[in-house]
Amino acid sequence: MWALGLFLISLIVGGVAFEASDLSVPVLENGTLVQTGAVRLAHQFEVYREAVDNFAAGHPGFSGTVPPDSLSLPPGMTVPPDFSNDLKGGTAYAWAFPGTNFISPEEILGPLTEISEGSVLVGRNSGGILVSPVLGPESSIPLPGEIPSGSLVSVFLTAPGAVP
């Protein structure tokens, strides 16, 4: 009988421990919860934008959209359909418009800013201007019209003296 009681107690304690571990979610300093999907997408976008930047640095005369199969991405990485890029005039633009998933750009921007170590060339397209979480609208970096408003955007200057 005592074995059955011990078994029931271990099930209850194990269940409580499982529930507690299942509820573990990262929390920002201001107390807001970080969606794990947003963190995952921020990491994916960081890998994607770095691959676009590396392609641009290695192909300074290239102009247009770099297809995913031309990028040096980690084996098995699938580029989400709402990630895109454009290279023109010595500047590389990579962007993500979270239209096919249910995560807003604002949810991804926080983790992305942290991952990109506070780069002022990473932000959101607000009316054709890059708005960096670090500089705000003062960045005054104009963005091409093909980048949807509200998208997460990374700008990379590939040519010396290039101006976006």
C-alpha positions as a printed Julia matrix, in Angstrom:
164×3 Matrix{Float64}:
  0.0    0.0     0.0
  2.83   2.39    0.84
  4.3    1.76   -2.65
  1.03   2.9    -4.23
  1.03   6.04   -2.06
  4.65   6.78   -2.98
  3.82   6.25   -6.66
  0.86   8.67   -6.46
  2.98  11.29   -4.68
  5.7   11.03   -7.33
  3.1   11.43  -10.08
  1.71  14.55   -8.45
  5.13  16.09   -7.81
  6.3   15.14  -11.31
  3.16  16.67  -12.81
  3.65  19.92  -10.9
  7.3   20.08  -11.98
  6.29  19.43  -15.58
  3.65  22.18  -15.49
  6.1   24.66  -13.97
  8.75  23.94  -16.59
  6.17  24.16  -19.35
  5.22  27.68  -18.25
  8.77  29.02  -18.35
  8.81  32.02  -20.71
 11.53  34.66  -21.01
 10.54  38.02  -19.5
 11.92  41.42  -20.48
 13.06  43.93  -17.86
  9.8   45.86  -18.15
  7.83  42.69  -17.36
  6.43  41.94  -20.81
  6.57  38.36  -22.01
  8.7   37.46  -25.02
  7.04  35.08  -27.42
  9.34  32.16  -28.17
  8.18  32.28  -31.81
  9.32  35.89  -32.02
 12.77  34.98  -30.69
 13.01  32.11  -33.2
 12.06  34.41  -36.09
 14.5   37.07  -34.87
 17.31  34.51  -34.97
 16.23  33.3   -38.42
 16.15  36.85  -39.71
 19.59  37.58  -38.26
 21.05  34.54  -40.06
 19.25  35.53  -43.28
 20.35  39.18  -43.19
 23.96  38.17  -42.52
 23.85  35.8   -45.51
 22.48  38.64  -47.69
 25.18  41.01  -46.38
 27.91  38.42  -47.07
 26.59  37.86  -50.6
 26.52  41.61  -51.22
 30.08  42.05  -49.95
 31.29  39.26  -52.25
 29.34  40.46  -55.31
 29.66  44.27  -55.33
 28.23  44.65  -58.85
 25.11  42.57  -58.21
 21.77  44.34  -58.39
 18.38  42.8   -57.62
 16.99  40.09  -55.37
 19.33  37.32  -54.27
 17.51  33.96  -54.36
 17.8   31.85  -51.19
 19.76  29.11  -52.98
 22.51  31.65  -53.75
 22.93  32.55  -50.07
 25.28  30.77  -47.68
 22.67  29.62  -45.2
 23.1   26.88  -42.6
 22.23  23.39  -43.89
 18.53  22.7   -43.56
 17.49  26.32  -42.99
 14.31  27.16  -44.82
 13.83  30.84  -45.58
 10.34  31.94  -44.5
  8.21  33.2   -47.41
  7.96  36.66  -45.85
 11.75  37.25  -45.92
 13.17  39.1   -48.91
 16.06  41.26  -50.0
 17.25  43.73  -52.6
 20.74  44.87  -53.57
 21.15  48.16  -55.37
 23.7   50.93  -55.64
 26.13  49.48  -53.1
 23.45  48.9   -50.46
 21.87  45.62  -49.38
 18.41  45.6   -47.86
 16.97  42.54  -46.14
 13.47  42.58  -44.73
 10.84  40.44  -43.1
  7.18  41.19  -43.34
  5.46  38.83  -40.89
  2.36  38.39  -42.98
  2.06  34.62  -43.07
  2.62  34.09  -39.36
  0.86  35.61  -36.39
  3.79  37.47  -34.87
  3.9   41.24  -35.24
  7.09  43.04  -36.29
  7.13  44.8   -32.91
  7.33  41.45  -31.1
 10.32  40.41  -33.24
 12.09  43.78  -33.15
 13.0   43.59  -29.45
 14.8   40.24  -29.67
 16.3   41.2   -33.05
 17.76  44.41  -31.61
 19.37  42.39  -28.85
 20.7   39.74  -31.26
 22.1   42.37  -33.65
 23.83  44.02  -30.66
 21.89  47.26  -31.04
 22.77  47.93  -34.67
 21.37  51.28  -35.8
 20.92  49.77  -39.28
 18.27  47.33  -38.07
 14.77  48.55  -37.46
 11.28  48.9   -38.92
 10.05  50.54  -42.11
  7.83  53.42  -41.12
  6.58  55.31  -44.16
  9.71  54.59  -46.21
 12.17  55.53  -43.43
 14.2   53.13  -41.29
 13.17  53.62  -37.66
 15.84  52.11  -35.47
 14.99  51.15  -31.87
 18.33  52.77  -30.99
 18.01  56.07  -32.92
 14.29  56.21  -33.58
 13.2   58.13  -36.7
 16.36  60.24  -36.49
 18.19  57.63  -38.59
 16.61  59.3   -41.65
 17.64  56.38  -43.84
 15.26  56.18  -46.8
 14.12  52.72  -47.87
 13.14  51.45  -51.34
  9.43  51.37  -52.13
  9.33  47.58  -52.55
  9.88  47.11  -48.81
  6.42  46.9   -47.23
  5.68  49.47  -44.55
  5.88  47.86  -41.11
  8.55  45.36  -42.16
 11.64  44.58  -40.14
 14.57  45.92  -42.15
 18.33  45.59  -42.18
 20.51  47.94  -44.23
 24.07  47.03  -45.2
 26.38  49.42  -47.08
 28.59  47.3   -49.36
 30.44  49.99  -51.26
 32.59  52.71  -49.7
 30.63  55.93  -49.72
 27.36  54.17  -50.61
 24.32  56.07  -49.45
 21.02  54.28  -49.01
